[in-house]
Amino acid sequence: MASQTQDELAQKPARSNILNQPAPVFAVAFACIIAFMGLGLVDPILPAISAQLHASKAQTELLFTSYNLVTGVAMLITGFISTRIGPKWTLLIGLFIIVCFSFLAGHSSSVGQIVGFRAGWGLGNALFIATALSVIVGVARGTTANAIILYEAALGLGISVGPLLGGTLGAHSWRDPFYGVATLMAIGFICVLLFLRGVPRPAQRSSIVAPFKALKYKGLLTLALTALFYNFGFFTLLAYTPYPLKSIGIHGLGYVFFGWGVLLAITSVFVAPRLQNRFGLLPTMYTMLALITITLLVMAFAVHSVVTLSICVIVVGAFLGVNNTLVTTAVMGAAPVERPTASAAYSFVRFVGGGIAPWLAGKLSDTISAAMPFYIGALGVFIGIICLFIGRKALAHVNHAKAH
């Protein structure tokens, strides 16, 4: 007993260090960074694609719609696949699909082709992202919260670098960012292939209906619905804002969204756990969602002010970073089901909002006014607050859980 205690004490410092992780964790985290680059990569080049391929805003926004909808639906089969072929092969297949379809998107000659290839990209994205989170949580040293912070850090870094890469490469041609992602994802594929070892295949095979059954738990359903409406604000900001900001050019858009992503990454890792420990999960989420709503309203009122819009985009990254980490942490403990199943069920619902919002924003801008998408985005986030408040009792067990 004494020797066991000494061994545990000797291992404690290593486990408490969030960066002291085995090579497989960093291999998957690196691939996550590149995968999440694809989310914001097209931001700076949206106006260029629209102009050069003679497409309306609503048509161009379908690049996000097809990507998000296919990602959400494909989340339902990720557990079914990964429990049969294993996490490593699921990750590799997802990465391979992304490499292929991102290259094909860069080789497209019409918006319709890009939209279709982005849909295929979304399939690979679903296989990779859902499995990557469960692998990082399962392999990482330390607590589940530490593993989630690593995942959110990769997400934030990828989202921040994506627009910067898109702006840099897109200054030459709108095709180059797609080729850039294909190259980087190929590197991620090699890293996972070489370094991800010793991850066992799950003992039990997941049913294809497991995510639907998981949604019967009110806590998980509450978080999923909250995220669905929250994504109306998130993807309105991400997919539509480049249009009222197009006068600053591709490089300018890349820098603005880079600042947004940097704040998102910093707050998701360093600020979110502290706020959760001090105020509790739900009060912090209420506050962040309210601040996001207010920011979107300011953007609606000042839609013709480039300076105001740029500042709002960067500042709101801080609120988004905190909220993303808290909701991901809550999902992992919201229902008595396997973590990949909970993640798949939650992601399926939330990506519906991410699929509808970009297309709707483009349509509202074309038919009503440039400010209307921001008003609808703000309304969506406000409805998310209502959903969270209605289901608060089902989340009591995670509300006071300590972050790390």
Secondary structure, DSSP 4 states (H G I P E B T S, - for coil): -HHHHHHHHHHHHHHH-TT---HHHHHHHHHHHHHHHHHHHTTTTHHHHHHHTT--HHHHHHHHHHHHHHHHHHHHHHHHHHHHH-HHHHHHHHHHHHHHHHHHHHT-SSHHHHHHHHHHHHHHHHHHHHHHHHHHHHHSSS-HHHHHHHHHHHHHHHHHHHHHHHHHHHTT-TTHHHHHHHHHHHHHHHHHHHH----PPPSSPPPTTHHHHHTTSHHHHHHHHHHHHHHHHHHHHHHHTTTTTGGGHHHHHHHHHHHHHHHHHHIIIIIHHHHHHHH-HHHHHHHHHHHHHHHHHHHHHTTT-HHHHHHHHHHHHHHHHHHHHHHHHHHHHSSSS-HHHHHHHHHHHHHHHHHHHHHHHHHHHHHT-SSHHHHHHHHHHHHHHHHHHHTGGGGHHHHTPPP-
